[in-house]
Amino acid sequence: MNFRVILLLVLLSVLAPAGAGLAQRSQQPPKPETARFGNPTSIARAYQDYLYGVIKQISSEEMVLEKTKFGIDQTLKLERKTKYIHDGKPSSLDRLKVGEQVWVEVKTERKTGEMIARKVLTGVALAGGP
């Protein structure tokens, strides 16, 4: 009789953890509550090569940004080819104002090291991607 009880306990001890593991696998992971802001990972990847800043000064030839990733003010040269986009729609230079947050696609000149703005994005409809 002792042998049967020991055998039963051994079988139960082996099968019990296996059953608990199967119960854990059947549950789906909870979905993130990011419907309002979109998927932050995809948005961050879309704008990782853009320079973020707040406009400190602006003229027809250049724009000075503060609060950039470099920690100092950055001067960007503006060209005729520079594209301006506000809320996902084409815009113009005259709509930009001091204190506005911008994301800028920058091209650096190899010879002079000047940073040239290729595309300037503003507004809240940035989640759609560049």
C-alpha positions in Angstrom: 0.0 0.0 0.0 2.9 2.4 0.8 4.3 1.8 -2.7 1.1 2.8 -4.4 0.8 6.0 -2.4 4.3 7.0 -3.1 3.8 6.3 -6.9 0.6 8.3 -6.9 2.4 11.3 -5.2 5.3 11.1 -7.7 2.8 11.1 -10.6 0.9 14.0 -9.2 4.0 16.0 -8.5 5.2 15.6 -12.1 1.8 16.3 -13.8 0.8 19.3 -11.6 3.5 21.8 -12.9 2.8 20.7 -16.5 -0.8 21.6 -16.1 0.0 25.0 -14.7 2.3 25.8 -17.6 -0.4 25.0 -20.1 -2.8 27.3 -18.4 -0.4 30.1 -18.6 0.2 29.7 -22.3 -3.4 29.9 -23.3 -3.8 33.6 -22.1 -3.2 36.3 -24.6 -1.0 39.3 -23.4 -2.9 42.5 -22.7 -3.1 44.9 -25.6 -1.5 48.3 -25.0 -3.8 51.3 -24.5 -2.1 53.5 -27.1 -5.0 54.1 -29.5 -5.0 57.9 -28.8 -1.3 58.4 -29.5 -0.6 55.6 -31.9 2.2 53.1 -31.6 5.1 55.1 -29.9 7.7 52.8 -31.3 6.8 53.3 -35.0 6.4 57.1 -34.5 9.8 57.3 -32.8 11.5 55.4 -35.6 9.9 57.6 -38.2 11.4 60.7 -36.7 14.6 59.4 -35.3 16.7 61.1 -38.0 14.9 64.4 -37.6 16.3 67.3 -35.5 13.8 68.5 -32.9 13.9 72.0 -31.6 12.0 75.2 -30.7 12.3 78.2 -33.1 14.4 80.9 -31.4 14.9 83.1 -34.5 13.8 82.9 -38.0 14.5 84.8 -41.3 14.2 84.0 -45.0 17.8 82.6 -45.0 18.2 80.8 -41.7 16.5 79.5 -38.6 17.9 79.2 -35.1 16.6 76.3 -32.9 17.0 76.0 -29.2 16.3 72.9 -27.0 17.9 70.6 -29.5 19.6 67.3 -28.8 23.0 69.0 -28.9 22.1 71.2 -25.9 23.1 74.4 -27.7 21.4 76.6 -30.2 21.6 75.3 -33.8 21.6 77.5 -36.8 20.0 75.9 -39.9 20.3 77.4 -43.4 17.0 77.6 -45.4 16.9 77.2 -49.1 14.4 77.6 -51.9 14.0 73.8 -52.0 13.2 73.5 -48.3 9.7 72.0 -47.9 7.4 73.2 -45.1 4.7 70.9 -43.8 2.1 71.8 -41.2 -0.3 69.1 -39.9 0.6 66.9 -42.7 -0.2 69.4 -45.4 2.1 71.7 -47.5 2.8 75.0 -45.8 5.2 78.0 -46.2 8.0 79.8 -44.3 5.8 82.7 -43.3 3.6 80.4 -41.2 6.5 79.5 -38.8 6.6 81.5 -35.6 9.2 82.0 -32.8 8.5 79.5 -30.0 7.0 76.9 -32.3 8.1 73.3 -32.0 9.6 71.8 -35.2 11.1 68.6 -36.5 13.7 69.2 -39.3 15.2 66.9 -41.8 18.8 68.1 -42.0 21.5 67.7 -44.6 25.0 68.6 -43.6 27.4 70.1 -46.1 30.6 68.1 -46.2 32.9 71.0 -47.1 31.6 73.7 -44.7 29.8 71.7 -42.1 26.7 73.9 -42.4 23.4 72.3 -41.6 20.7 72.8 -44.3 17.0 72.2 -43.6 15.5 70.0 -46.3 12.1 69.6 -44.6 10.5 71.4 -41.7 7.5 69.7 -40.0 5.1 71.4 -37.5 1.7 70.8 -36.0 0.0 67.9 -34.3 -0.6 65.6 -37.3 2.9 64.2 -37.3 1.9 60.6 -36.3 1.2 59.8 -40.0 4.9 59.7 -40.8 7.1 61.9 -42.8 
